[in-house]
Amino acid sequence: MEPIVGHKIVEIRPMTTTELKHEGWDEHANSVLVLDNGVVLYASRDEEGNGPGCIFVHNPKIKTIVISKT
């Protein structure tokens, strides 16, 4: 978890065509979280990477936010 812990999200963007091809996904772009150290995070629908998924963000002060596919 070292590449993630303590780093800040600096960008939320759609996956690039190259990233989608790397995963073997030809579906609509998935949302990507980019950290300040260049690490890229994105959701998959399952552990086997069978397609993109949604990221749910919960903040106790507000309702749940969904970072969905674009």
C-alpha positions in Angstrom: 0.0 0.0 0.0 3.0 2.3 0.1 2.4 3.8 -3.4 -1.1 4.9 -2.2 -0.9 5.8 1.5 -0.2 9.5 2.2 -0.5 10.6 -1.4 -3.1 13.0 -2.7 -5.5 12.7 -5.6 -4.5 15.3 -8.2 -6.8 14.4 -11.1 -9.9 12.5 -11.9 -10.2 11.7 -15.6 -11.6 9.1 -18.1 -9.3 6.1 -19.0 -7.3 6.6 -22.1 -7.7 4.3 -25.1 -4.2 2.9 -24.3 -5.3 2.1 -20.7 -8.5 0.5 -21.9 -6.7 -1.7 -24.5 -4.1 -2.7 -21.8 -7.0 -4.1 -19.7 -8.7 -5.6 -22.8 -11.8 -3.4 -22.2 -13.6 -2.0 -25.2 -16.4 -0.5 -23.2 -16.9 3.2 -22.3 -14.1 4.8 -20.4 -13.8 4.1 -16.7 -12.9 6.9 -14.3 -9.3 7.1 -13.2 -7.9 8.6 -10.0 -4.3 10.0 -10.5 -2.1 10.5 -7.4 0.6 13.1 -6.9 3.3 10.4 -7.4 1.9 9.2 -10.8 0.0 6.1 -9.5 -3.2 5.5 -11.3 -6.2 3.9 -9.6 -9.4 2.6 -11.3 -12.2 0.2 -10.5 -12.9 -3.1 -12.1 -16.2 -4.9 -11.9 -14.5 -7.9 -10.4 -11.1 -9.3 -9.3 -10.5 -10.8 -12.7 -10.7 -7.5 -14.5 -13.7 -8.5 -16.6 -14.6 -4.8 -17.2 -14.7 -1.4 -15.7 -16.6 -0.6 -12.5 -17.7 2.3 -10.3 -15.9 3.8 -7.4 -18.0 4.7 -4.4 -16.8 7.5 -2.0 -18.4 7.8 1.4 -18.0 11.0 3.5 -19.8 11.0 6.8 -20.7 14.7 6.4 -22.4 14.1 3.0 -24.1 11.3 1.2 -22.3 8.7 -0.8 -20.8 9.9 -4.1 -20.3 7.6 -7.1 -17.4 8.2 -9.5 -19.0 6.5 -12.4 -18.0 5.5 -15.9 -18.1 8.4 -18.3 
